[in-house]
């Protein structure tokens, strides 16, 4: 896993990344646009507070919340306190400003507040996608994001002359298809430098996700097996117990593919299957992820019908904000291939859904069965393929399954797991994903943030079947009851290819 080192000294703090150690301002301004929203209260502010408690923020830091809701500083702090108890020293650094997102004067007022504590600026855009252009245009016009005047005095995102930097963090969704994502990237790159743009996917901040690279590239026993000679198929499952809750208006225009598969699932897949990067440098890692995404086989008019399935939970049309004639999917399963030498011929299954039986995120690497089953007459129902299971939530860890003899006179075999569990092996708190990603943004480490070409390639793949779903009114949308593992047709779907869904996830009796 990646290790961040921040050295704090009395005269400032140094960021040990890149080719030079650059001294930056020891004042940090964290500006949260959309500060009254749920994301700020549940995730962003608790993560900032935990960084503060762990002494990973500079001594001189300030937080400015900005949104439309009329509140005082104390009212804002009180609202935040519903999710965490913040100490007085932390609260004394919080200010709140109300304003209209489309009003330039509101941003000028915000800029005046920030200037009281001149220094570095981390701007978190916790806003709906439909107002992103208005907000970023006004941020640019009001000079909330500072630019270095002369190129020769700029190193990465630092202005050597002033010692200050400005960075923006963008939440998903980033576009709704390939064209809109490319257009949005062009729009933002006209306003800001690419190195100032941090596209966040909180899944990449999870310790278990980061550990994929360590598991693969720091352990010699696995790399020789990580190819089509030994791997039979790959399965990624992302399930949620909750329904769409209060997100009806957003979700009905997105669906589970745009909400989860285009970003979380494909990011997990790229880390699981990419080639080894030449270094742990951010661009080296992201270069390999882009190569992997480019190699995903696109669907055509025939393959999308046989290799994809979608569903919707019973009662979805009665959710607030959902159109009565909606064809939006709350469940999807897809099968596809990676077209490169390492993975040629290895099918990949991705499945995701809302209102399912459990909240689970797992990836399974299934290894090929032995060419000769020595024990097939002794335990034919238990001669299961070996697999490596990455459990991202809950019970984070990595598990290797193999067969073992049950003690006794008979040769009775049973699957057993060799477990690595984070909570059992490390007697420490697992940092929240937002903590890690916020710290990386402060420290100018882009490794776990999404580059513009990654987004384009992920949309290109997803569009190849999603657009066909949307253009084919006859394509089935199977119904399932909340609390199930998806529509019953998903079992027929995967059995056609000689596989079964993971038995733990689906509660299947194999």
C-alpha positions, 0 to 999 in steps of 0.5 A: 500500500502507498505510504504518505510522509508529511514532515511538519516543521515550525517554518512550514511543511514540505511535500516529498513528492516529485523530482524536487522537495518544494517548500509550500505555504504552511497555511491551508484553506479547505473550501467546501462548495455544497457544504450544507449537503449530506456528503459534507456532513457524513464524509468530508468533514469527519474525514478532515477532523480525523486528519486533524486529530492525527496531526496530518494537517498543517497547524494553520488550517481553515475551513470555509463552507459555501452553499445556498442555505442561509446559516450562521457559522454556529448554525453550520457547526451545529448541523455538522455535529449531528455526525461527529463530536468536534472539539472547540479548537477545530470548530474555531477554524470553521466559517460559513458563507451562503450564496447563490451558485450562479451569482458571481458576487457570492464567489467574490465574497467567498474569495474575500473570506479566503484572503484573510488566511492567504495560503494553499487552497483545496476546493471540494466540489460536493455539488450536483452535476447539473450545476458544475459548469456554473460553479466552476465558471464562477470559481474561475472568474472570482479567482478562487483558484489561483494561477501561477503567473509565469510558467518557469516559476511553476513546478507541478501545481506549486507556484515557486514565487508565492509558495501557494497552490490551488486544487479542485476535487470533483465528485462523480458522476463525471459525464453521463456518456463518452461525449459528455465526459470528453466535453466536460474535460475540455471545458474544465481544462480551459478554466484550470490546469489538468494538474489542479483537477482531482477526480475522486472515486472514494473506492480507490481510497479504501485500504483493501483496494490500495492493497491490490497493488501490493498483493500483486506486485510485492509478492512473487508467488502470485504474479506467475499465476496472474494470467490466462494460463491459470485463471479461469474467470474473474467476478466482481460483485457490488451489492447494496441493501438500501434502495435509492432512498432520497436520490430518486431524481438523480438515480433515475437519470443514471441507473446502476451502470452509470452509478457504480459499474462505470466507475467503481467496478471498472476501477477495481478491475483495472487494478486487478488486471493491469500490467505492472507499472514501471514505478509507483509514480501517479502517471505510471500507474494511471498509464497502465490503467488506461491501457487496460480499459482500452483493451476491454472488448466492446459489445456489438449488436449481437453480443450485448443481448447475450452477455448482459442482463438488467433488472429493477426492484419491485416498487422502484416506480413508486420511489420519489423522483422516479418517472412512471414510465422509467426503464432505469435499471437498479441491477445489472450483470455483464460478461466480457473479455479483456483483449490482451495477451495476459487475459485473452479468453478469460471471461469477466463478470461484473454484477451490481445492484440496489435493494439486494440481500446484503451490502457486499463488495468483493472480487473473485479470481477463480483458478482453473481446475486440475486437468485430472480430478484425482478425488472426483469419485470421493467428493464430486460436489466439493471439488471446487476451483481454488479462488482468491477473494478480495473483500472490500466491504464488509470484513475487509481482507484477502482470502485464498480458498483450497480443499482440505481433508476432514480429519478422520478415516475417510477421504472427505474434502471440504473447502477451507480459507486462508484468511488475511483480515485487516481488523484481526491482523492490524490492531488499528483503525482503518482510515476512511477512504475520504481521509486518504484521498483528501490527504493525497490531494493535499500532498499532490499525489494523484495516484488514486485520482482518475485521469481524464483519459481513464474516464473516456475509456471507461465510458467508451466501454459502458456506452457499447451496451448501455446505449443499446439498452436505451435504444431497444425498448424490447430489451428485458428489464427483469423484476426482483423483490427487495432483499433478493440477490437480483432477478432469477434470470441472472442464474440462467444467464451465467449458467449458459457459460458454464459458471455459477455466481459466487456461492457466498454472495448468492447463497447458492447451494453448490 
